[in-house]
């Protein structure tokens, strides 16, 4: 009962804040105004999980085969789609036909778009990637039942949580998950990453997204929904002047959640940091915590550049920065808590 009341109160506060503060001067398009292209010849592991997730989020999409893609130019794609998703676990024909078209997809990304590549092959479809991914990135075969999410110190578990890890990632890559086959994170095996490419973004993952979202629990769908939000948020960095406000409850709740998480973690950090200094914690540990705290503050400042954060809860474009602010602030707290536990 307490949890229900707490959730209801949170929603009441959320809508009250938006109503009182009113809409800000800058707005981004709603999720229903994005358009996503799904590239696949068949369902990965027999599950249309990508389509189902997009449908549940009210995001429009088209589905195209690797053969049909041959009839499209980079400009066709740039003009029609905010993001392209390549589905995992395809037959060999798919990879044979996608490989020669990688230049077209790279041109699409460089124009400021997002390419989300589910690169887990060695699956039921039997196909293998025949060419490197944008920027020369390659996936190496490696099965792992556990993959570790760096930002929030959680583990995703499945029959095979991932089928591979990436090599050749650019220096600007942000690692999202690493394989943890024994339960301990292996930072030498990044299984999900994102990196800028031209004016756009490439997202690569060796996770079995489609299989695990369909069969392995709500934490997988929640993880994937946040990935989609993050990637689409990147595509709305350049904001239209008079686009409608996003009214979707998911966007508002996600932004509200991370806003609360950031401020709670910040309050906790300030208390712990004072105790750590007074207790004589070493400068190296304090420095690591300060770096995470400063990084969180920078992301929060980015989320605040369009006006008060609370008045922008309905808008997707603050999601990326607000989420990262909360996660880095939580890491700052974690550094101090771990060190203090050893006192």
LOVOPA-680608 format. One record per residue (C-alpha): residue number from 0; residue in one letter; x, y, z. Coordinates in Angstrom, 2 decimals. Last residue first. Example, Ala and Ser with C-alpha at 12.3 -4.5 7.8 and 13.67 -1.06 7.14 Angstrom:
<pts>
    k  r       c1       c2       c3
    1  S    13.67    -1.06     7.14
    0  A    12.30    -4.50     7.80
</pts>
This chain:
<pts>
    k  r       c1       c2       c3
  342  X    37.24     1.39     7.38
  341  X    36.54    -0.97     4.49
  340  X    32.85     0.02     4.25
  339  X    34.00     3.63     3.89
  338  X    35.73     2.88     0.60
  337  X    32.68     1.15    -0.85
  336  X    30.35     3.91     0.31
  335  X    32.57     6.64    -1.11
  334  X    32.84     5.07    -4.56
  333  X    29.14     4.17    -4.56
  332  X    28.10     7.76    -3.86
  331  X    30.06     8.98    -6.87
  330  X    28.58     6.14    -8.93
  329  X    25.08     7.30    -7.99
  328  X    26.00    10.80    -9.15
  327  X    27.21     9.31   -12.42
  326  X    23.90     7.48   -12.90
  325  X    21.71    10.46   -12.05
  324  X    23.59    12.86   -14.31
  323  X    23.61    10.27   -17.08
  322  X    19.82     9.96   -16.96
  321  X    19.33    13.72   -16.90
  320  X    21.70    14.22   -19.81
  319  X    20.06    11.63   -22.06
  318  X    16.48    12.45   -21.05
  317  X    16.67    16.21   -21.60
  316  X    15.74    15.83   -25.30
  315  X    12.70    13.69   -24.63
  314  X    10.45    16.43   -23.38
  313  X     7.52    15.99   -20.99
  312  X     9.76    16.64   -17.92
  311  X    10.86    20.03   -19.28
  310  X     9.23    22.19   -16.63
  309  X    11.02    20.25   -13.89
  308  X    14.39    20.83   -15.56
  307  X    14.11    24.60   -15.34
  306  X    15.17    26.18   -18.65
  305  X    16.60    24.87   -21.90
  304  X    20.18    24.64   -20.58
  303  X    19.11    22.66   -17.52
  302  X    19.73    19.20   -19.01
  301  X    23.26    20.31   -19.92
  300  X    23.78    21.51   -16.36
  299  X    22.68    18.10   -15.12
  298  X    25.26    16.46   -17.39
  297  X    27.98    18.75   -16.05
  296  X    26.94    18.11   -12.43
  295  X    27.12    14.35   -12.97
  294  X    30.64    14.70   -14.39
  293  X    31.65    16.78   -11.36
  292  X    30.33    14.14    -8.94
  291  X    32.05    11.32   -10.84
  290  X    35.33    13.24   -10.81
  289  X    34.87    14.09    -7.14
  288  X    34.45    10.41    -6.24
  287  X    37.67     9.52    -8.04
  286  X    39.47    12.38    -6.28
  285  X    38.24    11.31    -2.86
  284  X    39.58     7.83    -3.54
  283  X    42.99     9.21    -4.54
  282  X    43.03    11.74    -1.69
  281  X    42.86     9.07     1.02
  280  X    39.96     9.14     3.47
  279  X    40.86    10.95     6.71
  278  X    37.59    10.54     8.63
  277  X    36.75    14.23     8.36
  276  X    37.17    14.03     4.60
  275  X    35.02    10.91     4.34
  274  X    32.30    12.33     6.62
  273  X    32.07    15.47     4.49
  272  X    31.96    13.35     1.32
  271  X    29.26    11.11     2.77
  270  X    26.91    14.00     3.52
  269  X    27.42    15.69     0.15
  268  X    27.08    12.36    -1.66
  267  X    23.75    11.58     0.00
  266  X    22.31    14.92    -1.07
  265  X    23.62    14.38    -4.60
  264  X    22.21    10.84    -4.69
  263  X    18.76    12.10    -3.73
  262  X    19.00    14.92    -6.26
  261  X    20.02    12.64    -9.11
  260  X    17.45     9.95    -8.30
  259  X    14.63    12.49    -8.18
  258  X    15.54    13.93   -11.58
  257  X    16.09    10.40   -12.92
  256  X    12.56     9.38   -11.96
  255  X    10.97    12.60   -13.23
  254  X    12.69    12.19   -16.61
  253  X    11.58     8.57   -16.90
  252  X     8.08     9.41   -15.72
  251  X     7.63    12.27   -18.16
  250  X     8.98    10.32   -21.10
  249  X     6.85     7.27   -20.32
  248  X     3.69     9.35   -19.79
  247  X     3.80    10.58   -23.38
  246  X     2.94    14.27   -23.67
  245  X     5.86    15.31   -25.88
  244  X     5.36    19.02   -26.59
  243  X     4.70    20.04   -30.17
  242  X     7.44    21.34   -32.49
  241  X     7.80    25.10   -32.67
  240  X    11.51    25.90   -33.02
  239  X    12.78    22.46   -34.11
  238  X    15.56    21.15   -31.83
  237  X    18.95    19.93   -33.01
  236  X    19.72    17.43   -30.22
  235  X    16.69    15.44   -31.35
  234  X    18.59    12.47   -32.82
  233  X    20.40    11.98   -29.52
  232  X    17.08    11.62   -27.74
  231  X    16.18     8.87   -30.18
  230  X    19.26     6.95   -29.04
  229  X    18.65     7.47   -25.33
  228  X    14.96     6.68   -25.58
  227  X    15.71     3.50   -27.53
  226  X    18.32     2.45   -24.98
  225  X    15.90     3.23   -22.15
  224  X    13.30     0.97   -23.76
  223  X    15.94    -1.75   -24.09
  222  X    16.79    -1.75   -20.38
  221  X    13.11    -1.77   -19.39
  220  X    12.48    -4.64   -21.80
  219  X    15.36    -6.61   -20.28
  218  X    14.33    -5.87   -16.70
  217  X    10.85    -7.14   -17.54
  216  X    11.90   -10.81   -17.72
  215  X    13.81   -13.28   -19.85
  214  X    11.70   -14.44   -22.79
  213  X    10.76   -11.73   -25.27
  212  X    13.25    -9.08   -24.16
  211  X    15.88   -11.83   -23.92
  210  X    15.52   -13.18   -27.44
  209  X    15.35    -9.79   -29.17
  208  X    18.11    -8.15   -27.15
  207  X    20.63   -11.00   -27.31
  206  X    23.41    -8.61   -26.35
  205  X    26.27    -8.08   -28.81
  204  X    25.47    -4.40   -28.98
  203  X    26.40    -1.46   -31.17
  202  X    25.06     2.10   -31.11
  201  X    26.38     4.48   -33.76
  200  X    25.71     8.19   -33.40
  199  X    25.55    11.12   -35.78
  198  X    27.45    14.24   -36.84
  197  X    30.40    12.26   -38.15
  196  X    30.42     9.07   -36.12
  195  X    29.83     9.42   -32.41
  194  X    30.12     6.32   -30.27
  193  X    27.88     3.92   -28.38
  192  X    28.79     0.68   -26.69
  191  X    27.41    -2.72   -25.73
  190  X    29.36    -5.96   -25.25
  189  X    32.65    -4.51   -24.03
  188  X    35.06    -7.40   -23.32
  187  X    38.24    -6.07   -21.70
  186  X    36.18    -4.75   -18.79
  185  X    35.36    -8.29   -17.69
  184  X    32.67    -7.88   -15.04
  183  X    32.58   -10.70   -12.43
  182  X    29.63   -13.08   -12.66
  181  X    31.73   -15.78   -14.30
  180  X    30.67   -14.83   -17.84
  179  X    30.62   -11.09   -17.08
  178  X    30.52    -9.42   -20.48
  177  X    30.64    -5.65   -20.54
  176  X    27.79    -3.17   -20.84
  175  X    27.45     0.54   -21.65
  174  X    30.92     1.49   -22.89
  173  X    31.03     5.05   -24.20
  172  X    33.16     5.26   -27.35
  171  X    35.22     8.40   -27.93
  170  X    38.47     6.46   -28.35
  169  X    36.99     4.46   -31.20
  168  X    36.00     0.81   -30.72
  167  X    38.38    -1.57   -32.49
  166  X    37.17    -4.66   -30.70
  165  X    33.64    -5.50   -29.64
  164  X    32.16    -8.33   -27.58
  163  X    30.10   -11.36   -28.50
  162  X    27.04   -13.56   -28.16
  161  X    25.43   -11.82   -25.22
  160  X    22.94   -12.61   -22.43
  159  X    23.06   -16.25   -23.43
  158  X    20.41   -18.20   -21.54
  157  X    19.81   -14.79   -19.99
  156  X    21.11   -12.51   -17.24
  155  X    21.52    -8.74   -17.19
  154  X    23.63    -7.55   -14.26
  153  X    23.37    -4.29   -12.36
  152  X    26.01    -1.75   -11.34
  151  X    24.01     1.29   -12.47
  150  X    26.16     2.79   -15.21
  149  X    28.35    -0.22   -15.90
  148  X    25.61    -2.68   -16.89
  147  X    27.21    -6.14   -16.49
  146  X    26.45    -8.97   -18.86
  145  X    25.73   -12.51   -17.68
  144  X    25.16   -15.73   -19.63
  143  X    28.18   -15.00   -21.83
  142  X    29.04   -16.35   -25.28
  141  X    32.07   -14.95   -27.08
  140  X    32.42   -14.45   -30.83
  139  X    34.26   -11.22   -31.65
  138  X    32.46    -8.17   -33.00
  137  X    34.27    -5.66   -35.20
  136  X    34.53    -1.86   -35.27
  135  X    36.11    -0.37   -38.41
  134  X    34.50     3.05   -37.99
  133  X    31.06     1.78   -38.97
  132  X    30.78    -2.03   -38.54
  131  X    33.33    -4.36   -40.08
  130  X    32.27    -6.66   -42.93
  129  X    31.05   -10.26   -43.33
  128  X    28.83   -10.45   -40.24
  127  X    27.79   -14.06   -39.67
  126  X    24.53   -15.90   -40.36
  125  X    23.26   -19.10   -38.74
  124  X    19.71   -17.84   -38.22
  123  X    19.51   -19.55   -34.82
  122  X    22.43   -17.55   -33.47
  121  X    26.11   -16.95   -34.29
  120  X    25.05   -13.30   -34.77
  119  X    24.60   -10.73   -32.03
  118  X    25.22    -7.43   -33.85
  117  X    22.16    -5.47   -32.85
  116  X    23.17    -2.29   -34.62
  115  X    21.45     1.01   -33.79
  114  X    22.30     3.63   -36.42
  113  X    21.40     7.18   -35.38
  112  X    21.25    10.22   -37.69
  111  X    23.36    13.36   -37.92
  110  X    24.39    13.30   -41.59
  109  X    27.38    11.14   -40.64
  108  X    24.95     8.39   -39.69
  107  X    23.34     8.21   -43.16
  106  X    26.75     8.31   -44.85
  105  X    27.77     5.34   -42.70
  104  X    24.61     3.50   -43.77
  103  X    25.45     4.01   -47.43
  102  X    29.02     2.86   -46.84
  101  X    27.67    -0.25   -45.10
  100  X    25.78    -1.25   -48.23
   99  X    28.33    -3.85   -49.38
   98  X    28.00    -5.61   -45.99
   97  X    24.19    -5.55   -45.83
   96  X    23.77    -8.00   -48.72
   95  X    26.09   -10.71   -47.44
   94  X    24.81   -10.12   -43.91
   93  X    21.19   -10.69   -44.95
   92  X    22.01   -13.64   -47.17
   91  X    23.76   -15.31   -44.23
   90  X    20.59   -15.62   -42.17
   89  X    19.89   -13.11   -39.42
   88  X    20.43   -13.25   -35.66
   87  X    20.35    -9.57   -34.65
   86  X    18.19    -6.72   -35.99
   85  X    19.63    -3.61   -37.63
   84  X    17.84    -0.55   -36.26
   83  X    17.79     2.68   -38.28
   82  X    16.99     6.01   -36.60
   81  X    15.45     9.35   -37.50
   80  X    14.16     8.06   -40.84
   79  X    12.76     9.42   -44.11
   78  X    15.04    12.12   -45.47
   77  X    18.27    10.51   -44.33
   76  X    17.17     7.14   -45.69
   75  X    16.36     8.44   -49.17
   74  X    19.55    10.50   -49.07
   73  X    21.59     7.37   -48.37
   72  X    20.02     5.78   -51.43
   71  X    17.37     3.06   -51.36
   70  X    16.93     0.20   -53.85
   69  X    19.55    -1.95   -52.10
   68  X    17.52    -1.63   -48.89
   67  X    14.87    -3.87   -50.42
   66  X    17.37    -6.73   -50.60
   65  X    18.45    -6.28   -46.97
   64  X    14.80    -6.43   -45.96
   63  X    12.76    -3.44   -44.77
   62  X    10.44    -2.86   -41.81
   61  X     8.90     0.56   -41.19
   60  X     8.42     2.22   -37.81
   59  X     6.18     4.53   -35.78
   58  X     6.99     4.99   -32.06
   57  X     3.99     4.51   -29.73
   56  X     6.25     3.13   -26.94
   55  X     4.42    -0.21   -26.90
   54  X     4.71    -0.28   -30.69
   53  X     8.46     0.34   -30.50
   52  X     8.83    -2.52   -28.03
   51  X     6.73    -4.89   -30.12
   50  X     8.65    -4.05   -33.30
   49  X    11.97    -4.70   -31.60
   48  X    10.70    -7.90   -29.99
   47  X     9.54    -9.50   -33.24
   46  X    10.57   -12.91   -31.83
   45  X    11.61   -16.08   -33.69
   44  X    15.20   -15.96   -32.46
   43  X    15.62   -12.78   -34.50
   42  X    12.57   -12.38   -36.73
   41  X    13.46   -12.61   -40.42
   40  X    14.98   -10.58   -43.26
   39  X    15.83    -7.63   -41.08
   38  X    16.32    -3.86   -41.14
   37  X    13.99    -1.84   -38.91
   36  X    13.50     1.80   -39.95
   35  X    12.35     4.29   -37.32
   34  X    10.16     7.36   -37.71
   33  X     9.75     9.94   -34.98
   32  X     6.53    11.94   -34.74
   31  X     4.78     9.54   -32.35
   30  X     7.64    10.01   -29.89
   29  X     6.72    13.67   -29.55
   28  X     8.76    16.41   -31.23
   27  X    10.97    18.66   -29.15
   26  X    10.22    21.92   -27.38
   25  X    11.90    25.19   -26.46
   24  X    10.12    28.15   -24.81
   23  X     9.21    26.23   -21.67
   22  X     5.75    24.78   -20.99
   21  X     4.04    25.72   -17.74
   20  X     5.60    26.04   -14.31
   19  X     2.41    25.33   -12.40
   18  X     1.00    22.61   -14.67
   17  X     4.35    20.88   -15.10
   16  X     4.97    20.89   -11.36
   15  X     1.47    19.66   -10.60
   14  X     1.81    16.82   -13.10
   13  X     4.95    15.54   -11.44
   12  X     3.78    16.10    -7.88
   11  X     0.61    14.12    -8.54
   10  X     2.61    11.38   -10.25
    9  X     4.95    11.13    -7.29
    8  X     2.01    11.02    -4.89
    7  X     0.45     8.16    -6.82
    6  X     3.75     6.25    -6.79
    5  X     4.16     6.78    -3.05
    4  X     0.58     5.73    -2.38
    3  X     1.09     2.53    -4.34
    2  X     4.41     1.82    -2.58
    1  X     2.83     2.42     0.84
    0  X     0.00     0.00     0.00
</pts>
